[in-house]
Amino acid sequence: ERQRYPEETVNIAKSAFTGGVVGWVYGGLPAFYQARRAFIEGSQGELFQNRADAVQSAHRAGLRSFIRYGWRWSWRVAAFVTIFNTVSTGLSVYRNKTTIGNFASAGAFTGALFRMHLGLQGLAGGFVFGTAFGIPAGGLLMMMQKLAGETLQEKRNRERRELYEQKLAEWQSRLSVTKILGEMEGNTQEGPETEGARES
């Protein structure tokens, strides 16, 4: 209706991107330092043209590990955050209220989904871990919304009300134009009738 994506969808996309970046840094930085240290320790007997060549080789080894292990963490964290936010946002929109229960349910679902391949024990562990993760994450998100001054539901309701009032004003202006046109048409029909009555 507003010719733009809903704010919830935009927030899910933003959180997925942020989760991917955080996951990349979280997985990539330790791998970078470890690979660099391992390269330096393992290349004691190698000959390099100069000190800059040795440093560049160490950095290249670290960068390869940063990209490899950063990517592994990045897509996992992005997928976890996306599924978690999609479920919690879906529950909030469906119930038209934001509660800790929505976030706990989203965390339980996401945790269970990520540990499902480990069997029943993994499923139960993921369910418990996800619930334990979802409650503080949901509390933090709700607190941030309160500090912003307006929750997503309040904003959505306000925007719906404003859109309704705008459409009502447009409808009333169209109705008034229709009334004016009707009166003008009535006046033009009365004109020939009065002239005919005068002639007779």
Buried (B, 14 or more C-beta within 10 A) or exposed (E): EEEEEBEBEEBBEEBBEEBBBBBBBBBBBBBBEEBBEBBBEEBEEEEEEEEEEBEEBBBEBBBBBBBEBBBBBBBBBBBBBBBBBBBBBBBBBEEEEBBBBBBBBBBBBBBBBBBEEEEEEBBBBBBBBBBBBBBEBBEEBBEEBEEEEEBBBEBBEEBEEEEEEEEEEEEEEEEEEEEEEEEEEEEEEEEEEEEEEEEE
